[in-house]
Amino acid sequence: MRRKTPAPPSPLPQRHGVDPVRVRLPAAGPWATVGEHLVERLTGAGDGVVQEMFDAGLIVGADGRPVAADAPYVPGMFVWFHRELPAEVPVPFPLEVVHRDEHIVVADKPHFLATTPRGGHVAETALARLRRELDLPTLSPAHRLDRLTAGLVLFTVRPEERGAYQALFRDRRVRKEYEAIAPHDPALALPRTVRSRIVKERGVLTAREVPGEPNAESRVELLAHRPAEAAADGIGPLARHRPLARYRLLPATGQTHQLRVHMTALGVPILGDPLYPEVTGPAAAGDFTRPLQLLARSLEFTDPVTGVEHRFRSTRVLAAWTSYDRWAAGTNGGPSNGQ
């Protein structure tokens, strides 16, 4: 098998903790110039935007020098540029560092904060924030946590060690414990292990279970439950709610939305989920109310570099358990651990 040529180091520095975009020109194609290819490839940038970037010298080669739009097309050539950052509403919750050493950083991520830049979430991500706040431009994620899920995320400090930490997750050598608030069903026998085959198609918001060999496994345990309670005023849609339960979720695999899909399949979808069991309309920008009641509570693993046994635990509290009415009414917001 022919090995890919490694990319040269970026000639551009990070901006706001965000890496520049790197593009490698395909091995073959109909383009005569670099400009022709990038205009076709970056159609989402808008009419004339790519040409303006060329004119301003914002697209550079491996030597850091601007590349002209009419430069001859060279298969395999790398170019870099900085994307125009989208307008983002700051996520008004703290991103807490629970551990830092020369090899790793473990952060306790709040709800609504994406782990890494993607789509409309770029500078307002855990990775970009930590790079800026800790002055660690080489920081990289060892795994990801959904934007709507709060809790512990592991980052690596040294690029040459990232693969060793990523392998922990790939080889299932990390014990991950989650906590969730969902309806209580006394007829649901727990604990139990749920196994199914989950697929997530590109461009589709939700994952789904399909027939076939299981690729997803989750253990579901009941920690506590409480009956429905009347609201203080006893009126309105929040006057009563279904009996609630606090669950411990232990995923043995890491399929996209796995815990959310499995809890929904059990008939107890996690509170605040905008995708399961039904897709609801997208929240308005800046709406940080009623967060998904799912928390990555703990991470345990043997450090592949130092051999140290690590056990990290989030101190966050899921708001629907401590004050359901405030959570449901959307009045629990604010930069605190009680989300």
Sequence and secondary structure as in RCSB ss.txt:
>XXXX:A:sequence
MRRKTPAPPSPLPQRHGVDPVRVRLPAAGPWATVGEHLVERLTGAGDGVVQEMFDAGLIVGADGRPVAADAPYVP
GMFVWFHRELPAEVPVPFPLEVVHRDEHIVVADKPHFLATTPRGGHVAETALARLRRELDLPTLSPAHRLDRLTA
GLVLFTVRPEERGAYQALFRDRRVRKEYEAIAPHDPALALPRTVRSRIVKERGVLTAREVPGEPNAESRVELLAH
RPAEAAADGIGPLARHRPLARYRLLPATGQTHQLRVHMTALGVPILGDPLYPEVTGPAAAGDFTRPLQLLARSLE
FTDPVTGVEHRFRSTRVLAAWTSYDRWAAGTNGGPSNGQ
>XXXX:A:secstr
          SS  BTTB  EEEE  SS S SBHHHHHHHHTGGG TTHHHHHHHTT  B TTS B  TTSB  T
T EEEE           S  EEEEE SSEEEEEE TT BSS BTTBSSSBHHHHHHHHHT TT EESS   TT E
EEEEEES GGGHHHHHHHHHTT SEEEEEEEEE  TTS  SEEEEEEEE  TT S  EEESSS  EEEEEEEEEE
E     SS  STTS    EEEEEEEESS  TTHHHHHHHHTT   TT SSSSS      TT   S  SEEEEEEE
EE TTT  EEEEE   B HHHH HHHHHHT   SSSSB 
